[in-house]
C-alpha cells in the first residue's frame, strides 16, 4: 500500500504537524503519532477531537479524527478513532474499506487485510465512520504499543471501485486440490516400499519438486522403476509420508504423534530425520523449515546431536545457533556439571574446535 504521510499530535488545541502525501492509488495508509500522550490526554475533554493533516487516497481527501478521552460520555474510558471524508459536495457514496491499528500490529495491516474489512459508504451526508471504543486508555498505557509517552496509529484504507464491490476474486485453491490428489490416491503411478509400508504417489509431481526424484523417475536411473516397487532404505514410513506431504503442499506437515507425553522428544527425532530426508531429496525449503524448528529444541541434552546433524547436512545457520547456545557461561557450566562435555570431546571433537574458535572471535 502507498504511504500517505504522517501527522504528529502534541496537545489538544494545536494543529497536527508532519507531512501529508497525496497518493494516486486506490489504497494507502497514514500514520498518526501521538506524542506527549499524558499531556494530550489531560488537555482534551471528552468529545474533543484532534484532526490529522488531510491526505489524499483514491482521489479523495481524508483525515483521521482522534478523541483522546472518547467521543461521548459513554466512551470516556476509551480513545475513539474516526476516518473522515474531508471533500465537500460528494453526492454519490464512496465505498471505503478501512482499519485502524497500532503501527507494530503488522498482521492487521496491508493489502492482504483490508479487503476482508466491511465496505462503508462515505458521502456529504455521512462523512465520518469509525470506532467509538477503539482502545481502553488504561490498557493502552500498560501495553507494548505505548513507549516513552508516545504511540503511533496506522490507518489503512482502500477506496472500492464498482468492480471491487460486485466482483470478488476467490482465493487460490490449487494447494488444496494438489493435497487432495495425494490423499485420494487417484491417478497415482509410482509405488514405494518404506519400512514394509506401501506408499503411492504421482511421479510428475515428485519430479517437478525434486531434482533427485526427477533423476530417479525420468532420468538414466529410471530403468526398472516403471512397473516395480521402489524400495526406500534407511527411512521411517512416517518421515517419507511427511516428505511427500511437503512436496504436495509446500508447507511443514504436522507430526504423527505416538504419545502426547513424549511429544517433544518425538518431534526432535522426527525433525532430525526429516531434515536428513530433505537433504537427500534436495528439498531446500523443507530443509530450512526443519532447521528453524530444530532451533527451538536446542538444549544441553540435544545440542551435540543437533550440531552433528547440522555439520553432516551443511546447515550453517543451525550450526551457528548451536555455537551461540554453547558459548553462554551458564550453559557451559551446566554442560560441565552434566558430563556432556566429555561426550562432546569423544563424539564431536570438531564441535569443541569450532566452539574455541567462536570464543576467540
Secondary structure, 3 states (H helix, E strand, C coil): CEEEEEEEECCCCCCCEEEECCCCCCEEEEEEEECCHHHHHHHCCCCCCEECCCEEECCEEEEEEEECCCCCHHHCCEEEEEEEECCCCCCCCEEEEEEEEECCCHHHCCHHHHCCCCEEEECCCCCEEEEEEEEEHHHHHHCCCCECCEEEEEEEEEECCHHHHHCCCCCCCHHHHHHHHHHHCCCCCEEEEECCEEEEECHHHHHHHCHHHHHHHHCHHHCCCCCCCEEECCCCHHHHHHHHHHHHHCCCCCCCCCCHHHHHHHHHHHHHHHHHHHHHCCCHHHHHHHHHHHHCCCCCCCHHHHHHHHHHCCCHHHHHHHHHHHCCHHHHHHHHHCCHHHHHHHHCHHHHHHHHHHHHC
